[in-house]
Amino acid sequence: MIRCIVPILFVLSWMYPPLVHAQQGPVELGTIEQAVNVQRLNVRLSSPNPQAMGLLQRAFALHGGFEVRASGNVDFEITVVPNERQAELIITSAGRELLRQQVSGTDWRDATLRAADTAVRRTLGIPGFFAGMVAFISDRTGHSEVYVSDMFFERPRQLTRDRALCLLPNLSPDGSRLLYTSYHRNGFPDIFSIDLRSNRRDVFASFRGLNTGAVHSPDGRQVAMILSGSGNSELYVSDAQGQNIRRLTRTAGLEADPTWSPDGRRLAFTSDEHGRPQIFTINADGTGMRRLPTNISRNCSEPNWNPVNADQIIFTAAIGREFELVLWEFSRNASRVLTQGTGDAVHPTWLRDGRHVIYTERTARYSRLMVLDTVTGRSVRLSPDSFNNASMATFAYPGL
């Protein structure tokens, strides 16, 4: 968390129309715009595989857009039949079969989750995130190290053994590569790249001064980062290999926390150019820098741009004696507080549906990862006790 700046689409494709239930029977409708506003659906889940059934129950309970019922009337019945690297998805409504589809995965478990994601898209009209991956920081070994895991922490893997301060992991869009900041080489922050297929680690940026905050663009071809080789922390952009570096900002303030717009044409970031940390945007060519009139706190940081709804940026703001998550909407030119409770809510990152956010819930005793449903306001714990002080999550949805 940066308390005073410590530098350290959506229109559904016609190919995937959602299935919507009516009182007279099942009806299949065409494209739905802004489907994130669809209300909660009642569903019944089934699978002949007990392990798959348990996984489905955990997944749909995490989502918030579904009410899982064992009996009674439901909008949809969702059945998943896994078999090695495939799973058959069957969706019925009012006794009528609406969809039967084979979904592939890396194994039966991954296929089950991808089938569940397909069910989310075909019923709620938004992408699912159950088969996604999350990278994060944990001190379970006594040192802050980088880990990567599935969304349900059944297959966690430790990526680093730096035995030094590690910060700000960021996954590439396809989940094949990770960037992070570490102090392990010389006591100063450098940016490193890890190939998650080979586990090879390379230095991505190691210039004089600060090297931190590296984030992939939505197409994975560019990286934004914060460098201070000029004597001040400024925003830079490079290609995916860390070459052809371009400087975007030239301010008297300190810049931090870059994030890309969904189309990759703009960035949002934190700057104390006006004396206190606030959220700014800038074009990817370095023009058009302006401050967002969030009008909610004198300390705003950690912006994260909604990947499917360019109208929204979520960020962290000091409100009262705590930090909360706040949603900025360009169309309303206004901010809205999303969290409220004991402890801080920090480090937000959107999931791929543009509805859910992973964030860090932080108190004096612990930090843990949570999932926030921005439609209902419901937060659910994600990281288990075995990952004490988990924080700074990043999300990706890997391909096959």
Backbone torsions as a table, in degrees:
resi	resn	phi	psi	omega
1	MET	NA	138.8	179.6
2	ILE	-106.0	100.7	-174.0
3	ARG	-79.2	-30.7	177.2
4	CYS	-146.9	47.6	-175.4
5	ILE	53.0	78.6	164.3
6	VAL	-85.5	117.1	-174.6
7	PRO	-60.0	15.2	-170.9
8	ILE	-44.5	NA	NA
9	LEU	NA	73.3	-129.8
10	PHE	-97.8	98.0	168.2
11	VAL	-127.7	124.9	-177.6
12	LEU	-66.4	143.7	177.1
13	SER	-66.3	145.8	177.3
14	TRP	-62.4	-17.7	-179.6
15	MET	-74.6	-18.2	-176.4
16	TYR	-127.5	63.3	178.7
17	PRO	-68.0	137.3	179.1
18	PRO	-71.9	153.9	177.7
19	LEU	-98.2	120.6	-174.6
20	VAL	-119.4	132.6	-175.1
21	HIS	-90.3	136.7	173.9
22	ALA	-120.0	161.1	-176.5
23	GLN	-61.5	-33.4	-178.4
24	GLN	-75.5	-13.9	-177.8
25	GLY	146.0	178.9	-177.8
26	PRO	-71.3	141.4	178.7
27	VAL	-134.5	135.0	176.3
28	GLU	-102.9	121.8	-178.0
29	LEU	-105.5	168.6	179.2
30	GLY	-84.1	-153.5	-174.6
31	THR	-60.1	135.8	175.0
32	ILE	-112.8	129.6	175.7
33	GLU	-93.7	145.7	179.6
34	GLN	52.4	50.6	-175.9
35	ALA	-68.1	-11.3	179.7
36	VAL	-63.3	-13.9	-179.5
37	ASN	-92.2	0.6	177.4
38	VAL	-62.1	138.2	-176.6
39	GLN	-73.5	172.3	-177.3
40	ARG	-65.5	139.8	179.4
41	LEU	-106.7	145.7	173.9
42	ASN	-91.6	126.6	-177.6
43	VAL	-134.2	155.4	170.8
44	ARG	-119.0	133.3	-176.1
45	LEU	-107.5	147.4	175.4
46	SER	-154.3	152.0	175.1
47	SER	-163.3	140.3	176.3
48	PRO	-72.9	-13.3	179.8
49	ASN	-96.9	114.3	-177.6
50	PRO	-58.2	-37.7	179.0
51	GLN	-66.8	-41.8	177.8
52	ALA	-65.1	-37.6	178.8
53	MET	-62.6	-43.8	177.7
54	GLY	-62.6	-38.3	179.1
55	LEU	-66.2	-42.2	178.0
56	LEU	-61.9	-42.1	-179.5
57	GLN	-64.1	-41.5	178.0
58	ARG	-64.9	-40.9	-176.9
59	ALA	-65.1	-52.5	-175.8
60	PHE	-71.1	-26.9	174.6
61	ALA	-69.3	-30.6	179.4
62	LEU	-71.8	-30.4	-167.5
63	HIS	-65.5	-54.2	-177.7
64	GLY	97.4	-15.9	178.0
65	GLY	-93.4	2.8	-176.9
66	PHE	-133.5	144.2	168.9
67	GLU	-109.8	111.6	-177.7
68	VAL	-84.9	124.4	-178.2
69	ARG	-123.0	138.1	178.0
70	ALA	-82.8	-23.2	-178.5
71	SER	-150.6	175.7	179.3
72	GLY	85.7	-179.3	-178.7
73	ASN	-71.3	138.0	177.8
74	VAL	-135.8	161.0	175.8
75	ASP	-75.1	-40.3	-178.0
76	PHE	-142.7	147.4	167.0
77	GLU	-107.5	125.7	-175.7
78	ILE	-116.7	119.4	180.0
79	THR	-118.1	133.7	177.7
80	VAL	-127.1	124.6	-179.6
81	VAL	-117.0	99.7	-177.3
82	PRO	-82.6	152.3	177.3
83	ASN	-157.6	104.0	-178.5
84	GLU	55.1	-106.6	-176.2
85	ARG	-105.8	20.7	177.7
86	GLN	-139.4	160.3	174.4
87	ALA	-143.0	134.6	176.1
88	GLU	-89.9	125.6	178.8
89	LEU	-104.3	128.0	177.7
90	ILE	-126.6	125.2	177.2
91	ILE	-119.4	125.2	177.6
92	THR	-124.7	158.6	177.0
93	SER	-148.4	128.5	179.9
94	ALA	53.3	38.7	177.7
95	GLY	79.9	0.5	-178.4
96	ARG	-109.4	130.6	178.6
97	GLU	-74.4	123.8	-179.7
98	LEU	-102.0	-28.5	-175.3
99	LEU	-153.4	136.4	170.2
100	ARG	-137.3	118.8	-171.5
101	GLN	-147.1	140.5	173.5
102	GLN	-90.4	128.2	-178.8
103	VAL	-119.2	129.8	-178.5
104	SER	-94.1	155.7	176.8
105	GLY	-153.0	-179.9	178.8
106	THR	-75.0	-24.3	173.4
107	ASP	-157.5	-177.0	-176.5
108	TRP	-62.6	-34.4	-178.1
109	ARG	-68.2	-46.7	179.1
110	ASP	-64.4	-39.5	178.3
111	ALA	-63.6	-37.9	178.0
112	THR	-62.1	-45.1	-179.5
113	LEU	-68.8	-36.8	177.5
114	ARG	-68.9	-33.2	174.3
115	ALA	-65.5	-40.9	177.0
116	ALA	-63.5	-38.7	176.8
117	ASP	-64.2	-37.9	176.4
118	THR	-63.9	-39.0	178.0
119	ALA	-64.5	-38.3	177.1
120	VAL	-61.4	-46.7	-178.8
121	ARG	-63.2	-40.8	-174.7
122	ARG	-80.1	-13.7	179.0
123	THR	-108.6	-51.5	179.7
124	LEU	-85.4	-23.1	179.8
125	GLY	86.5	16.9	177.0
126	ILE	-133.0	156.5	-179.7
127	PRO	-62.2	147.0	171.3
128	GLY	-86.2	164.4	-179.4
129	PHE	-130.1	6.6	-172.4
130	PHE	-63.0	-33.6	-178.9
131	ALA	-90.0	14.2	179.1
132	GLY	-77.6	176.8	177.6
133	MET	-128.5	153.2	-179.0
134	VAL	-130.9	133.8	171.3
135	ALA	-110.2	149.0	-173.1
136	PHE	-161.8	174.3	177.5
137	ILE	-106.5	136.1	174.7
138	SER	-143.3	149.5	178.5
139	ASP	-108.6	29.7	-175.9
140	ARG	-62.4	-21.1	177.5
141	THR	-93.5	-1.3	-174.5
142	GLY	99.0	-7.7	177.6
143	HIS	-132.2	150.0	178.2
144	SER	-75.9	112.3	-178.6
145	GLU	-124.8	165.0	-179.5
146	VAL	-95.3	132.8	177.5
147	TYR	-125.4	158.3	172.5
148	VAL	-132.7	145.5	-175.4
149	SER	-153.7	163.0	165.6
150	ASP	-70.1	172.3	-175.6
151	MET	-67.5	-17.3	-175.9
152	PHE	-112.6	12.6	173.3
153	PHE	55.9	34.1	174.3
154	GLU	-89.9	-20.0	-179.0
155	ARG	-134.0	59.8	179.5
156	PRO	-74.6	152.0	180.0
157	ARG	-143.4	129.9	177.1
158	GLN	-81.0	125.4	-177.4
159	LEU	-94.4	-33.6	-175.6
160	THR	-120.7	153.8	171.3
161	ARG	-136.9	52.1	-175.5
162	ASP	-74.4	-26.1	-175.5
163	ARG	53.0	39.6	178.6
164	ALA	-151.9	174.7	-177.7
165	LEU	-67.6	119.5	174.3
166	CYS	-113.3	141.1	-173.8
167	LEU	-143.5	160.1	161.3
168	LEU	50.5	58.4	174.2
169	PRO	-67.2	149.3	176.2
170	ASN	-145.4	121.2	179.9
171	LEU	-85.4	144.9	171.4
172	SER	-68.0	158.6	-175.7
173	PRO	-55.9	-32.7	-179.6
174	ASP	-92.8	3.4	176.9
175	GLY	73.2	15.2	-177.6
176	SER	-90.8	-16.4	-173.2
177	ARG	-143.2	151.8	179.9
178	LEU	-134.9	136.6	172.0
179	LEU	-108.7	143.8	176.2
180	TYR	-156.2	165.1	178.4
181	THR	-103.7	135.8	178.1
182	SER	-143.5	148.2	177.3
183	TYR	-100.5	13.0	-164.9
184	HIS	-75.0	-25.8	-174.4
185	ARG	-75.6	-48.6	-173.0
186	ASN	-140.9	13.1	-179.8
187	GLY	84.2	0.1	177.2
188	PHE	-117.3	152.3	-175.4
189	PRO	-74.0	124.0	173.1
190	ASP	-122.8	159.9	177.9
191	ILE	-102.4	132.4	-180.0
192	PHE	-121.0	154.2	178.0
193	SER	-120.1	134.2	177.4
194	ILE	-120.2	125.7	171.4
195	ASP	-81.9	113.3	-173.6
196	LEU	-73.7	-12.4	176.9
197	ARG	-84.8	-37.6	-178.3
198	SER	-106.3	-11.1	-174.5
199	ASN	66.4	13.9	177.9
200	ARG	-74.5	135.0	178.4
201	ARG	-114.2	134.9	177.9
202	ASP	-130.5	154.1	172.9
203	VAL	-73.9	126.3	-179.9
204	PHE	-96.8	-42.0	178.4
205	ALA	-149.8	122.8	179.3
206	SER	-144.6	70.9	178.3
207	PHE	-98.5	169.7	177.5
208	ARG	-58.6	132.3	178.9
209	GLY	92.2	-142.1	-172.7
210	LEU	-89.5	134.5	172.7
211	ASN	-133.9	109.3	-172.9
212	THR	-162.3	174.9	171.3
213	GLY	68.8	27.5	-176.0
214	ALA	-71.6	131.2	179.0
215	VAL	-138.1	136.2	178.4
216	HIS	-73.5	146.9	171.6
217	SER	-73.7	163.7	-177.2
218	PRO	-57.7	-29.9	178.6
219	ASP	-93.4	0.6	177.1
220	GLY	75.9	3.0	-175.2
221	ARG	-90.5	-14.8	-179.0
222	GLN	-132.0	161.2	177.0
223	VAL	-134.9	128.5	171.6
224	ALA	-97.0	146.2	-177.9
225	MET	-157.3	168.4	177.4
226	ILE	-111.0	123.8	178.1
227	LEU	-127.9	148.5	-179.7
228	SER	-124.2	23.8	-180.0
229	GLY	-62.3	-22.9	178.9
230	SER	-78.5	-6.9	-176.2
231	GLY	106.6	-9.8	179.5
232	ASN	-141.3	149.1	-179.8
233	SER	-74.1	113.5	-177.0
234	GLU	-126.3	163.3	179.5
235	LEU	-90.6	129.2	179.1
236	TYR	-128.2	160.0	175.1
237	VAL	-132.9	137.6	177.4
238	SER	-129.3	177.8	170.2
239	ASP	-79.4	-178.2	-174.0
240	ALA	-68.0	-15.7	179.0
241	GLN	-98.1	3.1	-179.6
242	GLY	83.1	14.4	179.8
243	GLN	-105.5	174.2	178.6
244	ASN	52.7	53.4	-175.9
245	ILE	-76.3	133.1	177.9
246	ARG	-122.7	136.7	177.0
247	ARG	-88.9	131.0	-178.0
248	LEU	-101.6	-37.9	-175.7
249	THR	-111.3	151.6	173.9
250	ARG	-143.2	83.3	-175.9
251	THR	-125.2	169.1	174.8
252	ALA	-87.1	-6.3	-178.8
253	GLY	-93.7	-176.6	176.7
254	LEU	-105.2	129.9	178.6
255	GLU	-101.2	152.9	-179.6
256	ALA	-162.1	170.3	167.0
257	ASP	58.5	51.3	179.4
258	PRO	-68.6	149.2	175.5
259	THR	-149.7	144.3	-174.9
260	TRP	-93.9	147.8	169.4
261	SER	-72.1	161.3	-177.0
262	PRO	-58.5	-32.2	-179.2
263	ASP	-91.0	0.1	177.8
264	GLY	73.3	10.4	-177.2
265	ARG	-93.8	-14.9	-179.5
266	ARG	-137.1	164.5	173.8
267	LEU	-133.6	150.3	168.2
268	ALA	-113.4	152.2	-178.4
269	PHE	-161.2	171.4	176.9
270	THR	-100.1	139.8	175.3
271	SER	-149.2	144.5	172.9
272	ASP	-104.4	32.9	178.6
273	GLU	-52.4	-33.9	-178.8
274	HIS	-100.5	15.8	175.1
275	GLY	109.4	-37.5	177.7
276	ARG	-125.6	152.4	-179.5
277	PRO	-63.6	126.3	178.4
278	GLN	-139.9	170.3	-177.9
279	ILE	-94.6	131.2	177.8
280	PHE	-123.4	158.2	169.9
281	THR	-123.3	158.1	179.5
282	ILE	-154.6	147.6	174.5
283	ASN	-70.2	152.8	-176.6
284	ALA	-66.2	-12.1	175.1
285	ASP	-94.9	5.4	176.7
286	GLY	91.7	2.5	179.0
287	THR	-98.1	165.3	169.2
288	GLY	71.2	31.6	177.7
289	MET	-67.7	130.5	177.0
290	ARG	-151.5	154.6	179.5
291	ARG	-89.6	139.3	173.1
292	LEU	-77.4	128.5	-179.9
293	PRO	-79.2	67.2	-175.1
294	THR	-64.4	-33.9	173.3
295	ASN	51.6	42.7	-178.0
296	ILE	-133.5	-20.2	-177.8
297	SER	-163.9	154.1	174.7
298	ARG	-85.7	0.2	179.5
299	ASN	-137.8	96.2	179.7
300	CYS	-121.7	133.8	-177.1
301	SER	-156.4	-178.6	174.7
302	GLU	55.2	50.6	177.5
303	PRO	-67.7	148.9	173.2
304	ASN	-142.3	119.4	-172.9
305	TRP	-81.2	132.3	178.6
306	ASN	-58.5	125.3	-173.9
307	PRO	-72.3	-15.9	-179.6
308	VAL	-121.1	-10.0	-179.5
309	ASN	-131.7	95.8	-175.8
310	ALA	-64.8	-7.8	179.7
311	ASP	-75.9	-14.4	-170.3
312	GLN	-121.1	136.8	169.2
313	ILE	-129.6	129.2	173.9
314	ILE	-98.8	144.2	-179.6
315	PHE	-150.8	172.8	179.0
316	THR	-102.1	136.7	179.4
317	ALA	-137.3	142.0	174.2
318	ALA	-78.8	115.7	-179.2
319	ILE	-129.7	116.4	-173.3
320	GLY	66.8	-127.5	-179.1
321	ARG	-103.8	10.7	-178.1
322	GLU	-131.8	170.5	172.0
323	PHE	-104.9	134.5	-179.5
324	GLU	-126.5	162.8	174.3
325	LEU	-88.4	135.8	-176.8
326	VAL	-129.0	140.0	178.5
327	LEU	-105.7	122.3	174.2
328	TRP	-99.8	134.5	177.1
329	GLU	-123.3	119.0	-178.3
330	PHE	-60.7	-38.8	-176.7
331	SER	-64.7	-31.2	179.2
332	ARG	-95.3	-15.3	-176.3
333	ASN	53.9	42.8	-173.6
334	ALA	-151.1	161.2	179.2
335	SER	-112.1	153.1	178.6
336	ARG	-140.6	126.8	179.7
337	VAL	-74.1	131.1	-176.4
338	LEU	-103.5	-25.7	-175.9
339	THR	-121.5	156.0	175.4
340	GLN	-163.4	124.5	-179.5
341	GLY	167.8	-172.1	-178.8
342	THR	-71.2	132.1	178.1
343	GLY	88.3	178.7	-178.4
344	ASP	-92.5	149.2	169.3
345	ALA	-115.7	113.9	-171.5
346	VAL	-139.0	174.9	175.4
347	HIS	52.9	56.0	-179.1
348	PRO	-77.0	144.7	172.9
349	THR	-145.1	129.7	-177.9
350	TRP	-70.5	145.7	165.1
351	LEU	-84.7	174.0	-168.3
352	ARG	-75.6	-6.4	179.9
353	ASP	-88.6	-7.0	-178.6
354	GLY	68.6	13.3	179.0
355	ARG	-118.1	-38.3	-176.0
356	HIS	-104.1	152.0	-179.4
357	VAL	-133.7	134.0	167.0
358	ILE	-91.2	134.5	177.1
359	TYR	-142.9	170.4	178.3
360	THR	-100.3	122.6	170.7
361	GLU	-93.1	121.8	-170.7
362	ARG	-127.5	128.3	173.2
363	THR	-128.6	-176.1	178.3
364	ALA	-69.1	-18.4	-175.6
365	ARG	-101.3	-25.3	-174.1
366	TYR	-161.0	167.2	164.1
367	SER	-136.6	137.4	-178.0
368	ARG	-146.5	159.1	-177.6
369	LEU	-87.7	137.3	-179.7
370	MET	-128.2	156.8	172.8
371	VAL	-115.2	124.0	179.8
372	LEU	-106.2	128.3	170.9
373	ASP	-89.9	107.7	-174.6
374	THR	-71.6	-13.6	177.7
375	VAL	-81.1	-46.2	-177.5
376	THR	-96.5	-17.3	-176.4
377	GLY	81.6	5.6	-176.5
378	ARG	-82.7	132.6	176.2
379	SER	-113.3	137.4	-179.7
380	VAL	-129.2	138.8	179.4
381	ARG	-69.9	137.6	-179.4
382	LEU	-108.5	-52.2	-175.6
383	SER	-80.9	138.2	-179.9
384	PRO	-81.0	172.9	-179.9
385	ASP	-60.5	-28.6	-178.0
386	SER	-64.0	-19.2	175.5
387	PHE	-109.5	69.9	178.9
388	ASN	-63.1	139.3	179.0
389	ASN	59.2	44.5	171.4
390	ALA	-77.0	141.2	-175.6
391	SER	-159.5	173.7	170.7
392	MET	54.8	55.6	-176.9
393	ALA	-76.6	152.6	170.5
394	THR	-136.5	149.0	-172.1
395	PHE	-124.8	146.7	172.2
396	ALA	-149.9	157.9	178.2
397	TYR	-118.8	99.8	-173.4
398	PRO	-70.8	148.1	172.7
399	GLY	-82.2	177.8	-180.0
400	LEU	-85.1	NA	NA
